Amino acid sequence: MNNKDLREDNTINNAEDLGNTQFFTVETYKEITVKSTLALVYEALTEKGYNPVNQIVGYIMSGDPTYITSHKSARSRIMKVERDELVEELLNEYIRNQNLDTRGNP
């Protein structure tokens, strides 16, 4: 089976699953990477005199990496993380800090 056959098979399998609910799970190692990336970017922006919240929001909303300084390689590091993963991590931290998660998830 070649790569083309694999893509075609995946497309057929995905089409058959359209009636079912898909579950999305986040792997723990990604969370650590996202957390450390956000910490590094926040620190680098602060050291350069920027408002880190405004700059990170600008990056997440636009996808424009020039919102992030290249100091401490923050720009190249944040570009390795998907923007939706950044939003997910920020939202998860907010929910944990506000004690809003009633499902008992850590």
C-alpha positions as CSV (number, residue, x, y, z in Angstrom):
1,M,0.0,0.0,0.0
2,N,1.5,3.3,-1.0
3,N,1.0,6.8,0.7
4,K,-1.7,7.7,-1.8
5,D,-3.7,4.6,-0.7
6,L,-3.2,5.5,2.9
7,R,-4.6,9.0,2.4
8,E,-7.6,7.6,0.5
9,D,-8.2,5.0,3.2
10,N,-8.1,7.6,6.0
11,T,-10.5,9.8,4.0
12,I,-12.9,6.9,3.7
13,N,-12.6,6.0,7.4
14,N,-13.2,9.6,8.4
15,A,-16.2,9.9,6.2
16,E,-17.7,6.8,7.8
17,D,-17.2,8.3,11.3
18,L,-19.1,11.6,10.6
19,G,-22.1,10.4,12.5
20,N,-20.1,9.7,15.7
21,T,-18.8,12.2,18.3
22,Q,-15.0,12.6,18.2
23,F,-13.0,12.9,21.4
24,F,-10.0,15.1,21.7
25,T,-7.4,14.4,24.4
26,V,-4.4,16.4,25.2
27,E,-1.1,14.7,25.9
28,T,0.7,15.6,29.1
29,Y,4.1,16.3,27.4
30,K,2.5,18.9,25.2
31,E,1.1,20.7,28.3
32,I,4.6,20.9,29.8
33,T,6.0,22.2,26.5
34,V,3.2,24.8,26.2
35,K,3.6,25.9,29.8
36,S,7.4,26.3,29.5
37,T,7.0,28.1,26.2
38,L,4.5,30.6,27.7
39,A,6.8,31.2,30.7
40,L,9.8,31.8,28.4
41,V,7.9,34.1,26.1
42,Y,6.4,36.0,29.1
43,E,9.8,36.5,30.6
44,A,11.4,37.6,27.4
45,L,8.7,40.1,26.6
46,T,8.9,41.5,30.2
47,E,12.7,41.8,30.0
48,K,12.3,43.8,26.8
49,G,9.8,46.2,28.3
50,Y,6.7,44.9,26.5
51,N,3.3,44.2,28.0
52,P,3.4,40.4,27.7
53,V,-0.4,39.9,27.9
54,N,-1.0,42.3,25.1
55,Q,1.7,40.9,22.9
56,I,0.7,37.2,23.5
57,V,-2.9,38.1,22.8
58,G,-1.9,39.9,19.6
59,Y,0.1,36.8,18.5
60,I,-2.7,34.4,19.3
61,M,-5.4,36.5,17.5
62,S,-3.4,37.3,14.4
63,G,-0.8,34.6,14.1
64,D,1.8,37.3,13.3
65,P,5.0,36.2,15.1
66,T,6.3,39.8,15.1
67,Y,4.2,40.4,18.2
68,I,6.8,38.2,20.1
69,T,10.3,39.4,20.7
70,S,13.2,37.3,19.3
71,H,15.0,37.8,22.7
72,K,15.8,34.5,24.3
73,S,14.6,32.8,21.1
74,A,11.0,33.4,22.3
75,R,9.6,34.0,18.8
76,S,11.0,30.8,17.3
77,R,9.9,28.8,20.4
78,I,6.3,30.1,20.4
79,M,6.0,29.3,16.7
80,K,6.6,25.6,17.4
81,V,3.4,25.6,19.4
82,E,0.0,25.7,17.7
83,R,-2.0,28.7,18.7
84,D,-5.0,26.6,19.7
85,E,-2.7,24.8,22.2
86,L,-1.8,28.2,23.7
87,V,-5.4,29.1,24.1
88,E,-6.2,25.7,25.6
89,E,-3.4,26.0,28.2
90,L,-4.4,29.5,29.1
91,L,-8.1,28.5,29.5
92,N,-7.2,25.4,31.5
93,E,-5.1,27.5,33.9
94,Y,-7.8,30.0,34.3
95,I,-10.4,27.3,35.1
96,R,-8.0,25.7,37.6
97,N,-7.2,29.1,39.3
98,Q,-10.9,30.0,39.5
99,N,-11.8,26.5,40.9
100,L,-14.4,26.2,38.1
101,D,-13.7,22.6,37.2
102,T,-16.4,20.5,38.9
103,R,-15.3,17.3,37.2
104,G,-12.4,16.8,39.6
105,N,-9.8,17.0,36.8
106,P,-6.3,18.2,38.0
